[in-house]
Amino acid sequence: MRVSVKLLGLTSDAAGFANKKKEAVLDIQKKTTVGTLLHDLALDENENLIVLINNSPLGKADALNLLLNEDDQLIIFSQLEGG
């Protein structure tokens, strides 16, 4: 199963993101959750991340257990903090 992933303001050394690429189409197992994908991408699980799935925003807590589907498009970025 394939999903496309775009990272904004983040980097990953996972397969598909070689040479600091920010977008990749990844082959994943069926029944993969967003949480599993974040772990596989070695993104800091404690970081406040925003996940858009097919242009619908989800907070990381809401997205972690969401099952991914064929051709899903994910955009993952850090929540901005101000002062």
C-alpha positions as CSV (number, residue, x, y, z in Angstrom):
1,M,0.0,0.0,0.0
2,R,1.3,3.5,-0.9
3,V,0.9,6.8,0.8
4,S,2.5,10.2,0.1
5,V,4.2,12.1,2.9
6,K,5.4,15.7,2.9
7,L,7.4,17.0,5.8
8,L,7.4,20.7,6.6
9,G,10.1,22.0,8.9
10,L,11.1,18.4,9.8
11,T,13.7,16.0,8.5
12,S,13.8,12.2,8.5
13,D,16.5,9.8,7.6
14,A,14.0,7.1,6.9
15,A,14.0,5.3,3.5
16,G,12.4,7.6,0.9
17,F,13.7,10.8,2.5
18,A,17.3,10.4,1.4
19,N,19.3,13.6,0.7
20,K,17.0,15.7,2.9
21,K,14.0,15.3,0.6
22,K,10.8,16.7,2.0
23,E,8.4,14.5,0.0
24,A,8.2,10.8,-0.6
25,V,5.8,8.1,-1.7
26,L,6.2,5.3,0.8
27,D,5.2,1.6,0.7
28,I,3.6,0.7,4.0
29,Q,1.8,-2.4,5.4
30,K,-2.0,-2.6,5.4
31,K,-3.4,-1.6,8.8
32,T,-0.6,0.9,9.4
33,T,-1.5,3.7,11.8
34,V,-0.3,7.3,11.7
35,G,1.5,6.5,15.0
36,T,3.4,3.6,13.4
37,L,4.3,5.7,10.4
38,L,5.7,8.5,12.7
39,H,7.7,5.9,14.6
40,D,9.0,4.5,11.3
41,L,10.0,8.0,10.1
42,A,11.9,8.5,13.4
43,L,10.0,11.7,14.1
44,D,10.1,12.8,17.8
45,E,6.9,11.3,19.3
46,N,7.0,13.9,22.1
47,E,7.0,16.8,19.7
48,N,3.8,18.7,19.1
49,L,3.1,17.7,15.5
50,I,0.2,18.6,13.3
51,V,-0.9,16.0,10.8
52,L,-3.0,16.7,7.7
53,I,-4.5,13.7,6.1
54,N,-6.0,14.4,2.7
55,N,-6.0,18.1,3.6
56,S,-8.0,17.5,6.9
57,P,-6.1,18.7,10.0
58,L,-5.7,16.4,13.0
59,G,-3.8,16.9,16.1
60,K,-1.2,14.3,16.7
61,A,-3.1,12.8,19.6
62,D,-6.2,12.3,17.4
63,A,-4.2,10.9,14.5
64,L,-2.0,8.4,16.3
65,N,-4.5,5.5,16.1
66,L,-5.9,6.4,12.7
67,L,-5.5,3.7,10.1
68,L,-4.0,4.8,6.8
69,N,-5.6,4.0,3.4
70,E,-4.1,3.5,0.0
71,D,-3.2,6.8,-1.7
72,D,-3.6,8.9,1.5
73,Q,-1.7,12.1,1.4
74,L,-0.1,13.2,4.7
75,I,1.5,16.5,5.5
76,I,3.4,16.6,8.9
77,F,4.8,19.7,10.5
78,S,5.7,21.1,13.9
79,Q,3.2,23.2,15.8
80,L,4.4,26.8,15.9
81,E,5.1,28.3,19.2
82,G,5.1,32.0,19.9
83,G,5.9,34.3,22.7
